[in-house]
């Protein structure tokens, strides 16, 4: 009975940990959990004198494992080895004076954190509608890039519905502007935007740029601001 309780507790902890991992990292997390579970079973069988059951099971499953193991290792452990030059679980980062945004390439989900101002340190997912509008007014007063970045986030999360409550916004003040972005990018910022590691090749830069434009181009529901930043990142790295 105590063993059953331990197994249940470990399973619940493992499930909670797995759910907390980014979507792009879950395959790797599953492989890690499977390896730990296998080690745990091996230790338990050795301690209880039942190790011979394991060898019997392996002999029975050998033909199946021989087929599946190579593909599992390529898919799971290949991601752990780093694969291409994808960074932080294949994510891109765009920062302004007030905001920091992260885009997950696999899910297309944007998340953000406030770096400066009355709401400093808060995550955008924690804000109410009234707080979003208050933050937007602050960004418009302090930093145009931050305002446009926040508008992009709001469009991606809520569509156009938030604009009905945006009494302070004029017709083109919150429509994404003409797409020009403020301030030259550093190489580090350009790599963050395209989700690449230092040393990325020309081919990797071009592929990352193409992949992101397919997701974030204004014609595909993206924004002029992000499209401009993505183009600037490519020009910075290839210039």
PyMOL commands that set and color helices and strands:
alter all, ss='L'
color gray80, all
select helices_A, chain A and resi 2-20+23-47+51-80+124-126+129-142+144-158+161-165+187-194+202-216+218-220+224-238
alter helices_A, ss='H'
color red, helices_A
select strands_A, chain A and resi 91-95+99-104+110-114
alter strands_A, ss='S'
color yellow, strands_A
deselect
rebuild
show_as cartoon
